[in-house]
């Protein structure tokens, strides 16, 4: 599954990755690459948590 990930650099230089379709799914990294790697793990954990609690999972984005 693919989800849109927004990555911004905060005032301290840390990269913050957020997945708008999965509320509360955020991760940090010292580089964009690290933030992206970390958010991939966070997405998996968020989906597992939603499934475990029987909560709805918003659809992933379409495309290549």
C-alpha positions as CSV (number, residue, x, y, z in Angstrom):
1,X,0.0,0.0,0.0
2,X,1.1,3.5,-0.7
3,X,0.2,6.6,1.3
4,X,1.1,10.2,0.7
5,X,3.9,11.3,3.0
6,X,4.6,14.9,3.8
7,X,8.1,15.7,4.9
8,X,9.0,19.1,6.4
9,X,12.2,20.3,8.1
10,X,11.5,21.9,11.5
11,X,13.3,24.9,13.0
12,X,15.9,22.6,14.6
13,X,16.8,21.0,11.3
14,X,14.9,17.7,12.1
15,X,12.9,16.2,9.3
16,X,9.3,15.4,10.2
17,X,7.3,12.9,8.1
18,X,3.5,12.8,8.4
19,X,0.9,10.6,6.8
20,X,-2.4,12.7,6.6
21,X,-4.5,9.6,5.8
22,X,-3.3,7.9,9.0
23,X,-3.9,10.4,11.9
24,X,-1.1,10.3,14.4
25,X,1.3,8.6,12.1
26,X,4.5,10.7,12.2
27,X,8.1,10.0,12.4
28,X,11.4,12.0,12.5
29,X,14.8,11.7,11.0
30,X,18.1,13.6,10.8
31,X,17.8,13.5,7.0
32,X,14.9,13.2,4.5
33,X,16.0,9.6,3.7
34,X,16.0,8.7,7.4
35,X,12.6,10.3,8.0
36,X,11.2,8.3,5.0
37,X,12.7,5.0,6.2
38,X,11.2,5.7,9.7
39,X,7.8,6.6,8.4
40,X,7.6,3.4,6.4
41,X,7.9,1.5,9.7
42,X,5.4,3.8,11.4
43,X,2.9,3.2,8.6
44,X,3.1,-0.5,9.1
45,X,2.6,-0.1,12.9
46,X,-0.3,2.2,12.3
47,X,-2.0,-0.2,10.0
48,X,-1.4,-3.1,12.4
49,X,-3.0,-1.0,15.2
50,X,-6.0,-0.1,13.2
51,X,-6.6,-3.7,12.1
52,X,-6.1,-5.0,15.6
53,X,-8.8,-2.6,17.0
54,X,-11.2,-3.1,14.0
55,X,-10.9,0.5,13.0
56,X,-11.4,1.6,9.4
57,X,-8.3,2.0,7.2
58,X,-8.4,4.8,4.7
59,X,-7.6,3.7,1.2
60,X,-4.0,4.0,-0.1
61,X,-3.3,6.3,-3.1
62,X,-3.4,4.9,-6.6
63,X,-0.7,5.1,-9.1
64,X,2.7,3.7,-9.8
